[in-house]
Amino acid sequence: EFGEVLKEGAGEDFSNRDTLSKLLRFASTFSSTQGDGAQKTVSLDDYLERKAENQEAIYYICAETFETASRSPHLEVFKDKGVEVLLMFDRIDEWLMSMLTQYDDVPFVDVMRDDVKLPGEEKSADEDADTEDEDADEKHPLTERIAAALADKVDKVRPSKRLTQSPACLVLADYAMGVQMRKIMEASGQAMPETKPIFEFNPDHPLLQRLESEADEDRFAELCGILFDQASLAEGGTLTDPGAYVERLNRLLLELLDD
């Protein structure tokens, strides 16, 4: 009954933040598998009791609905590895998490953000090794082609380590505003600066393997545009030109029917 009010208190009342944080309840990838669905039954203490070996963060995702959060492509590798993720879908959640940075000395990590590390994945102490890994990503044959096709829409293109089933997803830069908060700010009449997401693709997905063999660059660009729009819809975003998306899909369907 008082969940959102308690969240407001946990965000604003620093002196009572620890006490209020213990009262917060969330849905999670664990509770949804237990039949609780969108019910918010998981406390932060419950989460910490179940955290995986070597897990040094509390993982969460913010979305406008439970369905959007629970089906997000960003969760795929976490589900595969059995790492619980809190599913947040109250309008206040993204604001709350900008204030609530840790609980019981364990930091919160947004799984939609850039450079998310899974339990056991330590950042290399050797900066040269990190640079070599980034260079290896850049050398993937699809990286430059997709970047050229989506040049005006994305900040960066790279192969994904978080996708196991979906072809692509959009990743927020570390300090970019999330979809949920951006919509709230825009609804209040505030002009928001334009930001571009990072486009991650799954090299092992059949769609990307088919895309790699596409010789017609115009068709390649059109297919990349469809993947971008689908990734935007999957995270709860809205399309800037829905009509163009429908036209691209219709052309693709007609080509498939003609084959």
C-alpha positions as CSV (number, residue, x, y, z in Angstrom):
1,E,0.0,0.0,0.0
2,F,2.8,2.4,0.8
3,G,5.5,1.2,-1.5
4,E,6.0,4.3,-3.6
5,V,5.9,6.6,-0.6
6,L,8.5,4.5,1.1
7,K,10.7,4.7,-2.0
8,E,10.3,8.5,-2.0
9,G,11.5,8.4,1.7
10,A,14.4,6.1,0.9
11,G,15.5,8.5,-1.8
12,E,15.1,11.8,0.1
13,D,15.6,11.0,3.8
14,F,19.3,10.2,4.1
15,S,19.3,9.8,7.9
16,N,16.6,7.0,7.7
17,R,17.6,5.6,4.3
18,D,19.0,2.3,5.7
19,T,15.8,1.7,7.8
20,L,13.5,2.5,4.9
21,S,15.5,0.5,2.4
22,K,14.9,-2.6,4.5
23,L,11.2,-2.1,4.0
24,L,11.4,-1.9,0.2
25,R,10.0,-4.8,-1.8
26,F,10.6,-5.6,-5.5
27,A,9.7,-8.2,-8.1
28,S,12.7,-10.1,-9.5
29,T,13.7,-12.7,-12.0
30,F,13.8,-15.2,-9.1
31,S,10.3,-14.4,-7.7
32,S,8.8,-14.4,-11.2
33,T,10.0,-18.0,-11.6
34,Q,8.4,-18.9,-8.3
35,G,5.0,-17.9,-9.7
36,D,4.8,-14.5,-8.1
37,G,4.8,-12.7,-11.4
38,A,4.6,-8.9,-10.9
39,Q,4.1,-9.2,-7.2
40,K,6.7,-7.2,-5.2
41,T,7.8,-9.7,-2.6
42,V,11.6,-9.6,-2.6
43,S,13.5,-7.5,0.0
44,L,17.1,-6.4,-0.4
45,D,18.1,-8.8,2.4
46,D,16.4,-11.6,0.5
47,Y,18.3,-10.7,-2.6
48,L,21.7,-10.6,-0.7
49,E,21.0,-14.0,0.8
50,R,20.6,-15.5,-2.6
51,K,23.4,-13.7,-4.5
52,A,25.7,-15.8,-6.5
53,E,29.3,-16.8,-5.5
54,N,31.7,-13.9,-6.1
55,Q,28.7,-11.5,-6.8
56,E,29.7,-8.0,-5.7
57,A,26.6,-6.1,-6.9
58,I,22.9,-5.9,-6.7
59,Y,21.6,-6.0,-10.3
60,Y,18.4,-4.3,-11.3
61,I,16.5,-3.1,-14.4
62,C,14.0,-0.2,-14.7
63,A,11.2,-0.3,-17.2
64,E,7.6,1.1,-17.6
65,T,5.9,-2.3,-17.0
66,F,6.7,-5.6,-15.5
67,E,6.4,-7.3,-18.9
68,T,8.9,-4.9,-20.5
69,A,11.4,-5.4,-17.5
70,S,11.0,-9.2,-17.3
71,R,11.4,-9.8,-21.0
72,S,14.2,-7.4,-21.6
73,P,17.1,-8.8,-23.7
74,H,19.5,-7.3,-21.2
75,L,18.5,-10.1,-18.8
76,E,19.5,-13.0,-21.0
77,V,23.0,-13.7,-19.8
78,F,21.9,-13.1,-16.1
79,K,19.1,-15.7,-16.5
80,D,21.5,-18.2,-18.2
81,K,24.0,-17.9,-15.3
82,G,21.3,-17.9,-12.6
83,V,22.0,-14.4,-11.4
84,E,19.0,-12.7,-9.9
85,V,18.0,-9.2,-11.2
86,L,15.5,-6.9,-9.5
87,L,12.6,-5.9,-11.8
88,M,11.6,-2.3,-11.2
89,F,8.6,-0.8,-13.0
90,D,7.2,2.0,-10.7
91,R,7.5,5.5,-12.2
92,I,9.6,6.5,-9.2
93,D,12.1,3.7,-9.5
94,E,14.7,5.2,-11.8
95,W,14.7,8.4,-9.7
96,L,15.1,6.2,-6.5
97,M,18.1,4.4,-8.0
98,S,19.8,7.6,-8.8
99,M,19.7,8.3,-5.0
100,L,20.1,4.8,-3.7
101,T,23.6,3.8,-4.8
102,Q,24.2,0.9,-2.4
103,Y,22.7,-1.3,0.3
104,D,24.7,-2.9,3.1
105,D,27.8,-1.8,1.4
106,V,26.9,-3.6,-1.8
107,P,26.5,-1.3,-4.9
108,F,23.5,-1.3,-7.2
109,V,24.2,-2.0,-10.9
110,D,21.8,-1.2,-13.8
111,V,22.0,-4.1,-16.3
112,M,21.1,-1.7,-19.1
113,R,24.2,0.3,-18.6
114,D,27.5,0.1,-20.4
115,D,30.3,-2.2,-19.2
116,V,28.2,-4.4,-16.9
117,K,30.3,-7.1,-15.2
118,L,28.9,-10.5,-14.1
119,P,30.0,-12.2,-10.9
120,G,33.6,-13.4,-11.4
121,E,34.3,-11.0,-14.2
122,E,36.9,-8.7,-12.8
123,K,38.1,-5.6,-14.6
124,S,41.6,-6.1,-15.8
125,A,44.3,-4.3,-13.9
126,D,46.2,-4.1,-17.1
127,E,44.9,-1.2,-19.2
128,D,46.6,-2.5,-22.3
129,A,44.7,-5.8,-22.0
130,D,41.4,-3.8,-21.8
131,T,42.4,-1.9,-24.9
132,E,43.3,-5.1,-26.8
133,D,39.8,-6.5,-25.9
134,E,38.1,-3.4,-27.3
135,D,40.2,-3.5,-30.4
136,A,39.2,-7.2,-30.9
137,D,35.5,-6.1,-30.8
138,E,36.1,-3.4,-33.3
139,K,37.6,-5.9,-35.7
140,H,34.5,-8.0,-36.0
141,P,33.4,-7.8,-39.7
142,L,29.9,-6.5,-38.8
143,T,31.0,-3.7,-36.5
144,E,32.0,-1.1,-39.1
145,R,29.2,-2.0,-41.5
146,I,26.5,-1.6,-38.9
147,A,28.1,1.6,-37.5
148,A,28.0,3.1,-41.0
149,A,24.4,2.0,-41.5
150,L,23.3,3.5,-38.1
151,A,25.7,6.4,-38.0
152,D,23.1,9.1,-37.1
153,K,21.4,6.9,-34.5
154,V,24.1,5.4,-32.3
155,D,27.2,6.4,-30.3
156,K,29.0,3.1,-30.8
157,V,28.5,-0.4,-32.2
158,R,30.0,-3.6,-30.7
159,P,29.4,-7.3,-30.3
160,S,27.4,-8.1,-27.1
161,K,28.4,-10.3,-24.2
162,R,25.0,-10.0,-22.5
163,L,22.8,-11.4,-25.4
164,T,22.3,-15.1,-25.8
165,Q,18.9,-15.2,-27.6
166,S,18.1,-11.8,-29.0
167,P,19.8,-10.3,-32.1
168,A,20.5,-6.9,-30.7
169,C,19.9,-4.5,-27.8
170,L,20.5,-0.8,-26.9
171,V,22.8,0.0,-24.1
172,L,22.8,3.2,-22.1
173,A,26.1,5.1,-21.6
174,D,27.1,5.3,-17.9
175,Y,25.7,8.8,-17.3
176,A,22.8,8.8,-19.9
177,M,19.3,9.2,-18.7
178,G,17.2,6.0,-18.8
179,V,14.0,5.7,-20.9
180,Q,11.7,5.8,-17.9
181,M,13.2,9.1,-16.5
182,R,13.4,10.7,-19.9
183,K,9.7,10.2,-20.5
184,I,8.8,11.7,-17.1
185,M,11.0,14.7,-17.7
186,E,9.6,15.2,-21.2
187,A,6.0,14.9,-19.9
188,S,6.7,17.7,-17.5
189,G,7.7,19.9,-20.4
190,Q,11.5,19.9,-19.9
191,A,13.6,19.8,-23.0
192,M,16.0,16.9,-22.9
193,P,19.4,16.8,-24.6
194,E,19.8,14.3,-27.4
195,T,21.7,11.2,-26.4
196,K,22.6,8.2,-28.6
197,P,22.7,4.6,-27.3
198,I,25.3,2.0,-27.8
199,F,24.1,-0.7,-30.2
200,E,25.1,-4.2,-29.2
201,F,24.6,-7.2,-31.6
202,N,24.7,-10.9,-31.0
203,P,27.2,-12.4,-33.6
204,D,25.9,-15.9,-32.9
205,H,22.3,-15.1,-33.8
206,P,21.0,-16.4,-37.1
207,L,19.8,-13.0,-38.2
208,L,23.2,-11.5,-37.7
209,Q,24.9,-14.4,-39.5
210,R,22.5,-13.8,-42.4
211,L,23.2,-10.1,-42.3
212,E,26.9,-10.7,-42.5
213,S,26.4,-12.4,-45.9
214,E,24.2,-9.6,-47.3
215,A,26.1,-8.0,-50.2
216,D,23.5,-5.3,-51.1
217,E,24.5,-2.3,-48.8
218,D,21.1,-0.6,-49.2
219,R,19.3,-3.8,-48.1
220,F,21.9,-4.2,-45.3
221,A,21.2,-0.7,-44.0
222,E,17.5,-1.3,-44.1
223,L,17.8,-4.5,-42.1
224,C,20.0,-2.7,-39.6
225,G,17.4,-0.1,-39.2
226,I,14.8,-2.8,-38.4
227,L,17.1,-4.3,-35.8
228,F,17.6,-0.9,-34.2
229,D,13.9,-0.2,-34.0
230,Q,13.1,-3.6,-32.6
231,A,15.8,-3.1,-29.9
232,S,14.3,0.2,-29.0
233,L,10.8,-1.3,-28.7
234,A,12.1,-4.1,-26.6
235,E,13.4,-1.7,-24.0
236,G,10.1,0.2,-23.9
237,G,11.2,3.1,-26.1
238,T,9.1,4.8,-28.8
239,L,10.0,5.0,-32.5
240,T,10.6,8.5,-33.9
241,D,9.1,7.4,-37.2
242,P,6.7,4.4,-36.8
243,G,5.5,4.7,-40.3
244,A,9.0,4.2,-41.7
245,Y,9.4,1.1,-39.6
246,V,6.2,-0.4,-40.9
247,E,7.2,0.4,-44.5
248,R,10.5,-1.4,-44.0
249,L,8.8,-4.4,-42.5
250,N,6.3,-4.5,-45.3
251,R,9.0,-4.4,-48.0
252,L,10.8,-7.2,-46.2
253,L,7.7,-9.3,-46.0
254,L,6.9,-8.8,-49.6
255,E,10.4,-9.9,-50.6
256,L,10.1,-13.0,-48.5
257,L,6.7,-13.8,-50.1
258,D,8.2,-13.3,-53.6
259,D,11.0,-15.7,-52.9
